[in-house]
Amino acid sequence: MISAAKSITHQHLLSVLNTETEGFSELRRLRILDIGCGDGHLINYLMENIAVLNPNLNFEIFGFDVDDHGVQSEGYFVKTIEVLEERFPDIAWEDRLCVFSARDTWPYPDDFFDIVISNQVVEHVDDHNLFFSEIKRTLCPDGFSVHLFPLRHNIYESHLHLPLVHMISNHDFMVSYIKVLSKIGLGKYKNHNKSKATPLNEYAKSHADFIFFFTNYLSYSEVLKLGKRHSLPGSFRYTQEFYWAKLRSIFGFKPIYKFKKNRSAVADWFAIFLLKYVAAVTLVLNNSEDYTKK
C-alpha cells in the first residue's frame, strides 16, 4: 500500500517518476538525485513507495542542499541524516547526502544520475545557468529531470500568500506593499503575529528581504531557453495532473500514480498557458537527442 504523502507535491513527483520509468529494465540500477532535499521528507516518501509501485526496480536515492542560502535552521542537515538512518538503517546516508555552497559545481561525476528531481527549489536558485549546466553534466544519456516550482507569472506568491509581491523590484515599495496588504488581513502576517507577536514593520522588512534575496523567479520562456542552451529539451507536461491531484485530494478520491504518456501536446500547452498564473508547474527535461543517432 502507498503511504500517505505529507504534500501533494510529493505525491505528484512520485506519480511522474512512476510514469516516466515505465518500461525501464528491471536489471538497470537507477540513481535518483533530490536537489534541495532539506528535511529529507521527499526522499523518505520515495524510498517507501517507489518499491511498492515497482518492486523490481533497482534504485538508489541521493540528495543535497546548500549551506549558504540563509533560510534553514542551524544543524538541520544532521537531523535529516539521522531521520533517514533511523528509517532505512541499511543505507549509508552520510555517503548519499551532502551540503555545499550554491556557487559550487555539484560533487558528482559526469553522467552519474538517471533521474534528477526538485520540489519547490528552482524559484530559489541564484544561478540558473549553473543549475541547468549541472543537471546536464550529471544526467546520463537518455536520463530525465523533473522539477515542480512556480513561475514568475504566478499571481499569488506562495511564500507570503500575497498577490504579485514577487514582481516588485523596488525594495522600499515592496516593504510598503507587504505592510498595506497585511493590515487589511491578506497574507500570513495575521497567523504569524499570533504565535510570534512580531511588529508589522519588522515583519514587512524581513519578508521583503526574503523575496528580494532568496527568490529568483523565471518566466515560461526563460525556462525553455535555459533548457535549450544546455541541450535539455523541456516541456511542462504533467502540470495539469498536479492540479487534478489537488482536486482529487479535496474531494476524497484516490490518488493516481500513473499518467498517460501518449499525450496531446496541444492540451498540455493550453494547460500551462492558464496554469502558469495559478501556482506550481511541472518541468520535464530530457537528456536526449535523436537526430544525430539516425
Steps between C-alpha positions, in 0.01 A plus 500: 500500500622850415559709811324836530704794376572799724454716192321474167831604345663181629215288370515670162875449461460132588231466232719672238795274585278193484368610160835594349678180616238272345676238293841554662703182529463330835873422496597863452612691807339843517672781685264781605614840625277720717619860466436708811403196703463704822336297776509179294122450498485460121785247503324309779173498304666380180699232683178364649291505185708454184555139603127454560408625154784314331653238733748380238652842437857530630545859616725716718406847624750779564438854619666831568428843637696825520646652815502867399134559422424652839151363563565158653548463876846412630570128514197405290697272268640291784142434604408409142769232493399371843133467399584309181749277683227409747249422224745319267794383712654281228589802285809714561321835486814695587632385161173570318429850637718812500501875552705755307492858372243612245793636296675162475475242227331187625729233650393221265664344194376568148207284384441376855122531542212352305246736658532844659208654689421807707200618697441877533870575448543666159345829617776523765798431273732798464697380195259320268766465234717297740193305614404387147863441408547262793179315420631446148845392619385254766211345304587186308405476132122451469452602864230744598435772755174611670449827686191634677509877560311826436581728208525879511153515340348361821253761630484379860851481649501176697752586775334818627149422369480844341417586138778617267748584779781312320461725196601814693864604450505812719582380853343798683180463301496128571522563875210749481299264282539214751402732787186630327374157393581352841302776674186409305536134597668352192802273515659317791556785744180446699587139586870580535425777748289269718796273567794743493352846566730658241443872433361559152792722394749230595293228333467698175872578484618145573259344253584754232862396558401136452337572164783731394796281603369143497262474204588519131197424286528400136250555223361228274723602209811540719467142623475359149790716377718371784409146404592568138829668598604187686359249249217391728173498305232620740126472532238566766310175458339366817424853622126449464525167688637687801180704524281194442685337792412799718134477402491125556645552847245769586207280397639182657580303183791258490829631355611400151858374481535448125418759235446471126827513306330526160396861547352787306767769469226754424314415821823521701585839346152636572521375861835669567379819329231527771656326799829693500300783660363278779786332688759230427581352160669170416812532287636188331848513345624214284868437441448357155547595137390253233588679176873425508433137592341431165 
